């Protein structure tokens, strides 16, 4: 659990505004509610789903305050 205190979540807690934290929490709750019965398995080939949205690199790093 100590590694959590040095990671991105701890960084977010220290630097994010209350509004940003709240907004993220609301988005998460909406997403969770939308998948309450699970995510349907469709058998799609991930290579056919397309590229990630522009600006998304797939990398995870520290949260930078705006």
PyMOL commands that set and color helices and strands:
alter all, ss='L'
color gray80, all
select helices_A, chain A and resi 2-6+8-15+18-34+46-48
alter helices_A, ss='H'
color red, helices_A
deselect
rebuild
show_as cartoon
